[in-house]
């Protein structure tokens, strides 16, 4: 009987840890921060930060067409489009951590990258870290959101690798 209690305790602890949230590191001046991590291949590795006043900071690390730090300013219209997309994708209700082995992550590949998006939506800040090798609806939404951010901020020209 003691064995069953231990197994149940371990399962519950795993469930609690896998559903835990991530504290956002952004302050109230930042609209969005997005990071893409390495994979077992040539996935773009970079960070982009967009402030609510339109200031944009990009750092390309590896497998991007522009490595190093770049800055730019995006229009108020672009800021509005990003905010609307965050609402449309229901960013605030997404699972904070969708990693291999976590609840709702059915791993279909083990060589993918992570996308971390931190955003401020309607005065609420949230961080969402997603393993792109999971087979779930959230992964699709996060990948689409990341592509939208790249296009709307125009960093896609710095991210896209030349053949």
Secondary structure, DSSP 8 states (H G I E B T S, - for coil): -HHHHHHHHHHHHHHHHHT--------TTEEEEEEE---SS---EEEEEEETTSEEEEEEEESSSS-EEEEEE--HHHHHHHHHHHHHTTGGGS-SEE-TTSTT--BS-SS--EEEEEEEETTEEEEEEEETTB-SHHHHHHHHHHHHHHHHHTTHHHHS---
